[in-house]
Amino acid sequence: MAVYTKLSNERIEEIFMDYSLNKIERIVEIPEGILNTNYLVEGDNRKYIFRILEGERDYREEIKELELLNYINSKGFPCPVAIDNSRGENYIFVEGKMASVFTFIEGEKVGRIDGNSVGEIGRKLGIMHNLLRTREIRRSRKIDMDYFYDLLSKVDLKKILGEDYEVIMKFYRRAIAADYSSLPQGIIHNDIFPDNVFMREGEISGVIDFNDCLRGPLIMDLAIVINFWIRNRGFSREEEERLTQELLKAYEEERKLLPEERALMDEAIIRVALTFIFLRVNKFHVEDTSSVNMEFKDYRDLLPLLSYF
């Protein structure tokens, strides 16, 4: 989440008139995240997330996400859904960009990482993967290692990365050699960071930000959790291993991992680490984000994730 498209409170109030909201009491920019514009809007004793998409995808791609959320929500999976306006539409266009008003997920973003929280996300991912194995979604702009490397290949990456260039490229060469084509595929969340998961009374109350979901190897979501819930938290290696096993055990309560998936897990972990390293390099060292209300994230903070190999 971030704020690229600056709208006045009056403009947002005008938009929300079409959603039967009588009085807006508070509008807050949400600077966390780096990909889309998000506002928290409160009124009539309710909260909403107003999201404006900045990915420059065809809106027909984006509609698929809204359909997906409606589908898994109807199956009992805790996630927000886009609400309809007075015309029965769950999306509009603001300054030429697709936008939606989402239901608000109550709870707190995952803070404490322990056996319970990793077990909760393991089970929820297993449930989600089972629900979405046969569905399709295509992305022209996506959170993907190859996609971001292609963007970075057009600039002097060696100059940007400096002394980090050689080690990153060593792992990139290893990552592109891995073949996942025989592994189970399906729609993955693809951005399942702790700040996209809410908990209440020890249970997950909601998973948000499916805008970068895509079809891919199912183990990629697990690799994200291992990297960004467990390995960058300052735990001892022993505790990291314990939490990883808790995660996989909980996941397998819903979907059994194949031996081939376990064999490629390390490669998936490397690929995911590089994906978000490249994303941060592109966002903060190539793109001009000086006018954007956005939390800065340094790619160097992710380099320790490569030290495991």
Buried (B, 14 or more C-beta within 10 A) or exposed (E): BBBBBEBEEEEBBEBBEBBEBEEBEEBEBBBBBBBBBBBBBBBEEEBBBBBBBBBEBEEEBBBBBBEBBBBBBEEEBBBBBBEBBEEEEBBBEBEEBBBBBBBBBEBEBBEEBEBBBBBBBBBBBBBBBBBBBEBEBEBEBBBBBBBBBEBBEEEEBEEBBEEBEEEBBEBBEBBEEEEBEEBBBBBBBBBBBBBBBBBEEEBBBBBBBBBBBBBBBBBBBBBBBBBBBBBBEEBEEEBBEBBBEBBBBBBEEBBEBBEEBEEBBBBBBBBBBBBBBBBBBBBBBBEEBEEBEBEEBEBEEBBEBBEBE
